[in-house]
């Protein structure tokens, strides 16, 4: 079942279940995800599951950034709403890699390329992100690459 089909099926089931907890927020979030997917498919009809997953991951990253901003601004109620939506979105993303697993991939790429310093960071980042796309965020990979190259 494709990502779009899974979200559509979950939305349909939710629309039929009038007793679902936090129903309106879930419906709004799922409709938002479908809108994102439809926009990607409209822009590129040849988009594959990886492209759709990348778009959903971008939406999750936006939620994470909003949570951070709301928490810094002492807006706990808005941060909680974003956390709830993020939880829904994460159900449609691949399981995230543990940091130690990401570190192993980074170390392997450094060994293969012979990376020695920050000048090799871009090359290593590209290789790592190509291998683990969608399984972790770029910020985590960047931090680990910097640590390993020091």
ZAKOLTOR-193728 format. One record per atom (N, C-alpha, C): residue number from 1; residue in three letters; chain; x, y, z negated. Coordinates in Angstrom, 3 decimals. Example, Ala and Ser with C-alpha at 12.3 -4.5 7.8 and 13.67 -1.06 7.14 Angstrom:
BEGIN
num  residu  chaine  px  py  pz
1  ALA  A  13.190  -5.690  -7.800 .
1  ALA  A  12.300  -4.500  -7.800 .
1  ALA  A  13.200  -3.300  -7.800 .
2  SER  A  12.850  -2.250  -7.080 .
2  SER  A  13.670  -1.060  -7.140 .
2  SER  A  12.900  0.030  -7.870 .
END
This chain:
BEGIN
num  residu  chaine  px  py  pz
1  UNK  A  0.850  -1.173  0.000 .
1  UNK  A  0.000  0.000  0.000 .
1  UNK  A  0.898  1.240  0.000 .
2  UNK  A  0.620  2.148  0.901 .
2  UNK  A  1.438  3.358  0.997 .
2  UNK  A  1.169  4.282  -0.190 .
3  UNK  A  2.058  5.221  -0.379 .
3  UNK  A  1.929  6.184  -1.476 .
3  UNK  A  0.628  6.970  -1.339 .
4  UNK  A  0.335  7.408  -0.131 .
4  UNK  A  -0.901  8.170  0.100 .
4  UNK  A  -2.123  7.313  -0.208 .
5  UNK  A  -2.115  6.057  0.237 .
5  UNK  A  -3.244  5.160  -0.016 .
5  UNK  A  -3.427  4.904  -1.507 .
6  UNK  A  -2.320  4.764  -2.230 .
6  UNK  A  -2.386  4.518  -3.676 .
6  UNK  A  -2.993  5.719  -4.400 .
7  UNK  A  -2.545  6.907  -4.045 .
7  UNK  A  -3.091  8.111  -4.679 .
7  UNK  A  -4.562  8.260  -4.331 .
8  UNK  A  -4.910  8.020  -3.067 .
8  UNK  A  -6.304  8.134  -2.642 .
8  UNK  A  -7.182  7.127  -3.381 .
9  UNK  A  -6.705  5.903  -3.540 .
9  UNK  A  -7.469  4.879  -4.262 .
9  UNK  A  -7.644  5.264  -5.729 .
10  UNK  A  -6.583  5.778  -6.345 .
10  UNK  A  -6.686  6.202  -7.744 .
10  UNK  A  -7.655  7.368  -7.897 .
11  UNK  A  -7.646  8.297  -6.950 .
11  UNK  A  -8.560  9.429  -6.985 .
11  UNK  A  -10.000  8.957  -6.830 .
12  UNK  A  -10.231  8.052  -5.909 .
12  UNK  A  -11.582  7.523  -5.697 .
12  UNK  A  -12.098  6.840  -6.959 .
13  UNK  A  -11.253  6.022  -7.573 .
13  UNK  A  -11.646  5.341  -8.815 .
13  UNK  A  -11.940  6.354  -9.921 .
14  UNK  A  -11.150  7.383  -10.004 .
14  UNK  A  -11.336  8.410  -11.028 .
14  UNK  A  -12.625  9.187  -10.794 .
15  UNK  A  -12.945  9.457  -9.543 .
15  UNK  A  -14.181  10.167  -9.228 .
15  UNK  A  -15.413  9.343  -9.597 .
16  UNK  A  -15.288  8.032  -9.536 .
16  UNK  A  -16.401  7.148  -9.892 .
16  UNK  A  -16.530  6.971  -11.400 .
17  UNK  A  -15.462  7.219  -12.137 .
17  UNK  A  -15.447  7.013  -13.582 .
17  UNK  A  -15.697  8.342  -14.290 .
18  UNK  A  -16.952  8.588  -14.637 .
18  UNK  A  -17.301  9.862  -15.266 .
18  UNK  A  -16.879  9.930  -16.733 .
19  UNK  A  -16.422  8.827  -17.290 .
19  UNK  A  -16.021  8.786  -18.693 .
19  UNK  A  -14.510  8.910  -18.893 .
20  UNK  A  -13.744  9.050  -17.830 .
20  UNK  A  -12.290  9.076  -17.923 .
20  UNK  A  -11.806  10.258  -18.763 .
21  UNK  A  -10.787  9.979  -19.568 .
21  UNK  A  -10.193  11.013  -20.412 .
21  UNK  A  -9.435  12.011  -19.534 .
22  UNK  A  -9.588  13.296  -19.831 .
22  UNK  A  -8.922  14.370  -19.077 .
22  UNK  A  -9.192  14.240  -17.583 .
23  UNK  A  -10.412  13.908  -17.242 .
23  UNK  A  -10.795  13.611  -15.860 .
23  UNK  A  -10.505  14.761  -14.903 .
24  UNK  A  -10.907  15.972  -15.260 .
24  UNK  A  -10.761  17.103  -14.341 .
24  UNK  A  -9.295  17.407  -14.043 .
25  UNK  A  -8.464  17.353  -15.059 .
25  UNK  A  -7.039  17.608  -14.835 .
25  UNK  A  -6.442  16.536  -13.938 .
26  UNK  A  -6.809  15.291  -14.172 .
26  UNK  A  -6.301  14.195  -13.344 .
26  UNK  A  -6.758  14.349  -11.890 .
27  UNK  A  -8.026  14.685  -11.709 .
27  UNK  A  -8.565  14.863  -10.363 .
27  UNK  A  -7.826  15.992  -9.648 .
28  UNK  A  -7.656  17.117  -10.328 .
28  UNK  A  -6.968  18.260  -9.736 .
28  UNK  A  -5.531  17.906  -9.362 .
29  UNK  A  -4.850  17.185  -10.247 .
29  UNK  A  -3.461  16.808  -9.988 .
29  UNK  A  -3.366  15.864  -8.795 .
30  UNK  A  -4.231  14.857  -8.735 .
30  UNK  A  -4.202  13.900  -7.624 .
30  UNK  A  -4.552  14.585  -6.301 .
31  UNK  A  -5.507  15.484  -6.336 .
31  UNK  A  -5.840  16.227  -5.116 .
31  UNK  A  -4.653  17.080  -4.678 .
32  UNK  A  -3.958  17.649  -5.641 .
32  UNK  A  -2.759  18.429  -5.319 .
32  UNK  A  -1.699  17.568  -4.651 .
33  UNK  A  -1.514  16.349  -5.166 .
33  UNK  A  -0.542  15.435  -4.562 .
33  UNK  A  -0.952  15.069  -3.143 .
34  UNK  A  -2.227  14.822  -2.934 .
34  UNK  A  -2.696  14.512  -1.578 .
34  UNK  A  -2.488  15.703  -0.641 .
35  UNK  A  -2.684  16.905  -1.147 .
35  UNK  A  -2.442  18.099  -0.334 .
35  UNK  A  -0.973  18.198  0.061 .
36  UNK  A  -0.079  17.892  -0.879 .
36  UNK  A  1.349  17.916  -0.587 .
36  UNK  A  1.677  16.893  0.505 .
37  UNK  A  1.152  15.687  0.353 .
37  UNK  A  1.407  14.625  1.327 .
37  UNK  A  0.858  15.006  2.700 .
38  UNK  A  -0.362  15.526  2.732 .
38  UNK  A  -0.958  15.921  4.004 .
38  UNK  A  -0.168  17.043  4.677 .
39  UNK  A  0.368  17.971  3.879 .
39  UNK  A  1.182  19.049  4.440 .
39  UNK  A  2.460  18.485  5.062 .
40  UNK  A  3.080  17.530  4.386 .
40  UNK  A  4.296  16.905  4.922 .
40  UNK  A  3.969  16.173  6.223 .
41  UNK  A  2.876  15.429  6.232 .
41  UNK  A  2.495  14.672  7.424 .
41  UNK  A  2.074  15.585  8.579 .
42  UNK  A  1.497  16.722  8.252 .
42  UNK  A  1.114  17.669  9.301 .
42  UNK  A  2.362  18.286  9.935 .
43  UNK  A  3.332  18.607  9.089 .
43  UNK  A  4.578  19.193  9.576 .
43  UNK  A  5.409  18.172  10.349 .
44  UNK  A  5.380  16.920  9.875 .
44  UNK  A  6.173  15.865  10.504 .
44  UNK  A  5.352  14.575  10.520 .
45  UNK  A  4.615  14.329  11.606 .
45  UNK  A  3.782  13.122  11.672 .
45  UNK  A  4.575  11.824  11.555 .
46  UNK  A  5.880  11.891  11.776 .
46  UNK  A  6.737  10.710  11.692 .
46  UNK  A  7.315  10.509  10.291 .
47  UNK  A  6.874  11.298  9.311 .
47  UNK  A  7.415  11.212  7.949 .
47  UNK  A  7.191  9.809  7.392 .
48  UNK  A  8.204  9.314  6.686 .
48  UNK  A  8.096  7.987  6.082 .
48  UNK  A  7.860  8.120  4.575 .
49  UNK  A  7.805  6.990  3.902 .
49  UNK  A  7.547  6.978  2.464 .
49  UNK  A  8.608  7.751  1.690 .
50  UNK  A  9.847  7.707  2.151 .
50  UNK  A  10.921  8.438  1.470 .
50  UNK  A  10.672  9.944  1.531 .
51  UNK  A  10.185  10.430  2.665 .
51  UNK  A  9.879  11.854  2.799 .
51  UNK  A  8.735  12.253  1.863 .
52  UNK  A  7.738  11.392  1.772 .
52  UNK  A  6.599  11.680  0.900 .
52  UNK  A  7.028  11.644  -0.567 .
53  UNK  A  7.859  10.677  -0.908 .
53  UNK  A  8.356  10.568  -2.276 .
53  UNK  A  9.188  11.796  -2.629 .
54  UNK  A  9.970  12.268  -1.684 .
54  UNK  A  10.795  13.456  -1.913 .
54  UNK  A  9.904  14.669  -2.190 .
55  UNK  A  8.808  14.797  -1.466 .
55  UNK  A  7.891  15.917  -1.677 .
55  UNK  A  7.220  15.826  -3.045 .
56  UNK  A  6.854  14.620  -3.452 .
56  UNK  A  6.246  14.420  -4.771 .
56  UNK  A  7.279  14.704  -5.860 .
57  UNK  A  8.517  14.295  -5.645 .
57  UNK  A  9.587  14.562  -6.613 .
57  UNK  A  9.817  16.064  -6.763 .
58  UNK  A  9.697  16.793  -5.671 .
58  UNK  A  9.845  18.248  -5.729 .
58  UNK  A  8.747  18.851  -6.600 .
59  UNK  A  7.547  18.335  -6.477 .
59  UNK  A  6.442  18.804  -7.311 .
59  UNK  A  6.714  18.503  -8.791 .
60  UNK  A  7.272  17.332  -9.066 .
60  UNK  A  7.617  16.970  -10.440 .
60  UNK  A  8.683  17.917  -10.979 .
61  UNK  A  9.667  18.249  -10.154 .
61  UNK  A  10.735  19.168  -10.567 .
61  UNK  A  10.152  20.544  -10.877 .
62  UNK  A  9.197  20.982  -10.091 .
62  UNK  A  8.557  22.271  -10.345 .
62  UNK  A  7.846  22.254  -11.702 .
63  UNK  A  7.211  21.130  -12.018 .
63  UNK  A  6.556  21.002  -13.323 .
63  UNK  A  7.578  21.062  -14.453 .
64  UNK  A  8.713  20.384  -14.266 .
64  UNK  A  9.758  20.399  -15.292 .
64  UNK  A  10.275  21.817  -15.512 .
65  UNK  A  10.465  22.554  -14.441 .
65  UNK  A  10.927  23.938  -14.553 .
65  UNK  A  9.890  24.799  -15.274 .
66  UNK  A  8.618  24.573  -14.973 .
66  UNK  A  7.547  25.323  -15.638 .
66  UNK  A  7.501  25.005  -17.131 .
67  UNK  A  7.667  23.734  -17.461 .
67  UNK  A  7.668  23.334  -18.874 .
67  UNK  A  8.775  24.068  -19.626 .
68  UNK  A  9.943  24.076  -19.035 .
68  UNK  A  11.082  24.756  -19.671 .
68  UNK  A  10.780  26.241  -19.862 .
69  UNK  A  10.247  26.884  -18.838 .
69  UNK  A  9.936  28.313  -18.914 .
69  UNK  A  8.864  28.588  -19.964 .
70  UNK  A  7.839  27.760  -20.004 .
70  UNK  A  6.770  27.955  -20.981 .
70  UNK  A  7.271  27.748  -22.405 .
71  UNK  A  8.126  26.757  -22.588 .
71  UNK  A  8.665  26.516  -23.925 .
71  UNK  A  9.558  27.673  -24.367 .
72  UNK  A  10.356  28.206  -23.450 .
72  UNK  A  11.208  29.353  -23.777 .
72  UNK  A  10.374  30.593  -24.077 .
73  UNK  A  9.204  30.678  -23.477 .
73  UNK  A  8.311  31.810  -23.694 .
73  UNK  A  7.307  31.573  -24.810 .
74  UNK  A  7.505  30.521  -25.594 .
74  UNK  A  6.615  30.184  -26.718 .
74  UNK  A  5.158  30.035  -26.269 .
75  UNK  A  4.968  29.354  -25.143 .
75  UNK  A  3.620  29.087  -24.609 .
75  UNK  A  3.378  27.589  -24.642 .
76  UNK  A  3.285  27.050  -25.851 .
76  UNK  A  3.189  25.604  -26.054 .
76  UNK  A  1.985  24.989  -25.351 .
77  UNK  A  0.840  25.693  -25.340 .
77  UNK  A  -0.367  25.132  -24.722 .
77  UNK  A  -0.181  24.955  -23.213 .
78  UNK  A  0.486  25.903  -22.572 .
78  UNK  A  0.741  25.782  -21.139 .
78  UNK  A  1.789  24.706  -20.862 .
79  UNK  A  2.778  24.600  -21.733 .
79  UNK  A  3.808  23.565  -21.579 .
79  UNK  A  3.173  22.181  -21.693 .
80  UNK  A  2.259  22.012  -22.633 .
80  UNK  A  1.586  20.713  -22.810 .
80  UNK  A  0.761  20.342  -21.576 .
81  UNK  A  0.084  21.323  -20.982 .
81  UNK  A  -0.698  21.061  -19.769 .
81  UNK  A  0.216  20.613  -18.627 .
82  UNK  A  1.361  21.270  -18.496 .
82  UNK  A  2.320  20.893  -17.454 .
82  UNK  A  2.900  19.502  -17.727 .
83  UNK  A  3.161  19.187  -18.983 .
83  UNK  A  3.686  17.860  -19.339 .
83  UNK  A  2.680  16.774  -18.980 .
84  UNK  A  1.403  17.054  -19.212 .
84  UNK  A  0.359  16.083  -18.870 .
84  UNK  A  0.339  15.834  -17.363 .
85  UNK  A  0.384  16.907  -16.576 .
85  UNK  A  0.389  16.777  -15.124 .
85  UNK  A  1.655  16.066  -14.648 .
86  UNK  A  2.781  16.377  -15.267 .
86  UNK  A  4.038  15.719  -14.912 .
86  UNK  A  3.934  14.218  -15.143 .
87  UNK  A  3.305  13.826  -16.243 .
87  UNK  A  3.115  12.406  -16.524 .
87  UNK  A  2.312  11.706  -15.437 .
88  UNK  A  1.304  12.380  -14.927 .
88  UNK  A  0.495  11.818  -13.842 .
88  UNK  A  1.346  11.676  -12.581 .
89  UNK  A  2.090  12.713  -12.255 .
89  UNK  A  2.912  12.707  -11.042 .
89  UNK  A  3.968  11.616  -11.112 .
90  UNK  A  4.577  11.428  -12.273 .
90  UNK  A  5.646  10.441  -12.413 .
90  UNK  A  5.160  9.017  -12.169 .
91  UNK  A  3.859  8.789  -12.281 .
91  UNK  A  3.321  7.461  -11.972 .
91  UNK  A  3.500  7.093  -10.500 .
92  UNK  A  3.709  8.090  -9.648 .
92  UNK  A  3.822  7.860  -8.211 .
92  UNK  A  5.256  7.984  -7.703 .
93  UNK  A  6.180  8.143  -8.616 .
93  UNK  A  7.597  8.223  -8.261 .
93  UNK  A  8.294  6.928  -8.636 .
94  UNK  A  9.376  6.598  -7.947 .
94  UNK  A  10.131  5.406  -8.332 .
94  UNK  A  10.664  5.573  -9.756 .
95  UNK  A  10.891  4.452  -10.405 .
95  UNK  A  11.438  4.504  -11.753 .
95  UNK  A  12.793  5.205  -11.723 .
96  UNK  A  13.002  6.091  -12.669 .
96  UNK  A  14.231  6.861  -12.718 .
96  UNK  A  15.373  6.017  -13.271 .
97  UNK  A  16.545  6.203  -12.683 .
97  UNK  A  17.728  5.462  -13.113 .
97  UNK  A  18.208  5.989  -14.457 .
98  UNK  A  18.750  5.086  -15.256 .
98  UNK  A  19.373  5.489  -16.507 .
98  UNK  A  20.655  6.249  -16.186 .
99  UNK  A  21.032  7.162  -17.053 .
99  UNK  A  22.214  7.993  -16.814 .
99  UNK  A  23.472  7.141  -16.663 .
100  UNK  A  23.573  6.070  -17.421 .
100  UNK  A  24.765  5.209  -17.315 .
100  UNK  A  24.842  4.531  -15.948 .
101  UNK  A  23.684  4.194  -15.369 .
101  UNK  A  23.669  3.600  -14.027 .
101  UNK  A  24.081  4.623  -12.967 .
102  UNK  A  23.613  5.856  -13.140 .
102  UNK  A  24.008  6.929  -12.221 .
102  UNK  A  25.518  7.136  -12.316 .
103  UNK  A  26.038  7.119  -13.525 .
103  UNK  A  27.479  7.304  -13.744 .
103  UNK  A  28.270  6.205  -13.027 .
104  UNK  A  27.779  4.964  -13.055 .
104  UNK  A  28.464  3.853  -12.373 .
104  UNK  A  28.507  4.093  -10.861 .
105  UNK  A  27.392  4.566  -10.298 .
105  UNK  A  27.342  4.846  -8.865 .
105  UNK  A  28.319  5.974  -8.531 .
106  UNK  A  28.340  7.014  -9.357 .
106  UNK  A  29.257  8.141  -9.131 .
106  UNK  A  30.701  7.660  -9.187 .
107  UNK  A  31.027  6.876  -10.194 .
107  UNK  A  32.396  6.372  -10.325 .
107  UNK  A  32.792  5.527  -9.120 .
108  UNK  A  31.859  4.726  -8.614 .
108  UNK  A  32.143  3.892  -7.447 .
108  UNK  A  32.404  4.765  -6.220 .
109  UNK  A  31.624  5.817  -6.044 .
109  UNK  A  31.809  6.700  -4.886 .
109  UNK  A  33.116  7.480  -4.997 .
110  UNK  A  33.480  7.879  -6.208 .
110  UNK  A  34.756  8.574  -6.400 .
110  UNK  A  35.910  7.644  -6.051 .
111  UNK  A  35.781  6.397  -6.465 .
111  UNK  A  36.833  5.412  -6.175 .
111  UNK  A  36.953  5.171  -4.675 .
112  UNK  A  35.830  5.034  -3.993 .
112  UNK  A  35.832  4.772  -2.556 .
112  UNK  A  36.411  5.950  -1.775 .
113  UNK  A  36.028  7.165  -2.160 .
113  UNK  A  36.477  8.351  -1.418 .
113  UNK  A  37.825  8.869  -1.881 .
114  UNK  A  38.245  8.444  -3.051 .
114  UNK  A  39.499  8.950  -3.599 .
114  UNK  A  39.365  10.382  -4.073 .
115  UNK  A  38.145  10.762  -4.494 .
115  UNK  A  37.878  12.121  -4.964 .
115  UNK  A  38.770  12.492  -6.136 .
116  UNK  A  39.314  13.706  -6.086 .
116  UNK  A  40.271  14.118  -7.112 .
116  UNK  A  39.849  15.364  -7.877 .
117  UNK  A  38.996  16.170  -7.335 .
117  UNK  A  38.646  17.413  -8.021 .
117  UNK  A  37.353  17.985  -7.483 .
118  UNK  A  37.052  19.204  -7.937 .
118  UNK  A  35.798  19.835  -7.541 .
118  UNK  A  35.691  20.051  -6.037 .
119  UNK  A  36.812  20.083  -5.338 .
119  UNK  A  36.759  20.266  -3.886 .
119  UNK  A  36.096  19.065  -3.194 .
120  UNK  A  36.069  17.920  -3.852 .
120  UNK  A  35.435  16.725  -3.300 .
120  UNK  A  34.000  16.536  -3.794 .
121  UNK  A  33.521  17.468  -4.587 .
121  UNK  A  32.205  17.319  -5.208 .
121  UNK  A  31.084  17.177  -4.179 .
122  UNK  A  31.086  18.021  -3.158 .
122  UNK  A  30.026  17.983  -2.149 .
122  UNK  A  29.967  16.652  -1.422 .
123  UNK  A  31.123  16.132  -1.064 .
123  UNK  A  31.191  14.851  -0.360 .
123  UNK  A  30.628  13.732  -1.248 .
124  UNK  A  31.029  13.723  -2.499 .
124  UNK  A  30.582  12.678  -3.423 .
124  UNK  A  29.096  12.821  -3.714 .
125  UNK  A  28.643  14.056  -3.914 .
125  UNK  A  27.209  14.295  -4.157 .
125  UNK  A  26.373  13.756  -2.996 .
126  UNK  A  26.810  14.023  -1.774 .
126  UNK  A  26.071  13.554  -0.602 .
126  UNK  A  25.962  12.046  -0.563 .
127  UNK  A  27.067  11.357  -0.851 .
127  UNK  A  27.060  9.895  -0.843 .
127  UNK  A  26.163  9.327  -1.948 .
128  UNK  A  26.276  9.909  -3.137 .
128  UNK  A  25.489  9.414  -4.268 .
128  UNK  A  24.000  9.651  -4.021 .
129  UNK  A  23.650  10.858  -3.599 .
129  UNK  A  22.238  11.174  -3.392 .
129  UNK  A  21.632  10.339  -2.261 .
130  UNK  A  22.421  10.001  -1.252 .
130  UNK  A  21.924  9.151  -0.175 .
130  UNK  A  21.596  7.752  -0.708 .
131  UNK  A  22.379  7.292  -1.656 .
131  UNK  A  22.170  5.948  -2.197 .
131  UNK  A  21.029  5.887  -3.211 .
132  UNK  A  20.883  6.927  -4.031 .
132  UNK  A  19.902  6.850  -5.122 .
132  UNK  A  18.798  7.892  -4.983 .
133  UNK  A  18.511  8.298  -3.771 .
133  UNK  A  17.488  9.320  -3.532 .
133  UNK  A  16.169  8.944  -4.194 .
134  UNK  A  15.613  9.905  -4.914 .
134  UNK  A  14.331  9.710  -5.563 .
134  UNK  A  14.399  8.982  -6.893 .
135  UNK  A  15.549  8.459  -7.239 .
135  UNK  A  15.669  7.696  -8.474 .
135  UNK  A  16.225  8.528  -9.625 .
136  UNK  A  16.695  9.721  -9.317 .
136  UNK  A  17.160  10.664  -10.328 .
136  UNK  A  17.209  12.038  -9.692 .
137  UNK  A  17.302  13.060  -10.519 .
137  UNK  A  17.323  14.411  -9.960 .
137  UNK  A  18.750  14.858  -9.666 .
138  UNK  A  18.868  15.784  -8.759 .
138  UNK  A  20.172  16.269  -8.325 .
138  UNK  A  20.967  16.937  -9.430 .
139  UNK  A  20.276  17.573  -10.376 .
139  UNK  A  20.962  18.229  -11.479 .
139  UNK  A  21.741  17.252  -12.339 .
140  UNK  A  21.134  16.105  -12.597 .
140  UNK  A  21.807  15.069  -13.383 .
140  UNK  A  23.012  14.538  -12.624 .
141  UNK  A  22.839  14.278  -11.335 .
141  UNK  A  23.943  13.768  -10.521 .
141  UNK  A  25.074  14.787  -10.484 .
142  UNK  A  24.736  16.044  -10.292 .
142  UNK  A  25.751  17.104  -10.225 .
142  UNK  A  26.553  17.164  -11.525 .
143  UNK  A  25.862  17.117  -12.646 .
143  UNK  A  26.539  17.172  -13.942 .
143  UNK  A  27.479  15.987  -14.122 .
144  UNK  A  27.016  14.805  -13.754 .
144  UNK  A  27.842  13.603  -13.909 .
144  UNK  A  29.049  13.642  -12.976 .
145  UNK  A  28.843  14.097  -11.733 .
145  UNK  A  29.960  14.187  -10.786 .
145  UNK  A  31.019  15.146  -11.334 .
146  UNK  A  30.580  16.287  -11.854 .
146  UNK  A  31.531  17.255  -12.425 .
146  UNK  A  32.315  16.623  -13.566 .
147  UNK  A  31.590  15.929  -14.453 .
147  UNK  A  32.268  15.284  -15.592 .
147  UNK  A  33.288  14.260  -15.136 .
148  UNK  A  32.925  13.487  -14.143 .
148  UNK  A  33.825  12.416  -13.685 .
148  UNK  A  35.015  12.944  -12.894 .
149  UNK  A  34.872  14.100  -12.266 .
149  UNK  A  35.966  14.656  -11.493 .
149  UNK  A  36.966  15.452  -12.347 .
150  UNK  A  36.609  15.724  -13.577 .
150  UNK  A  37.507  16.491  -14.462 .
150  UNK  A  38.652  15.647  -14.940 .
END
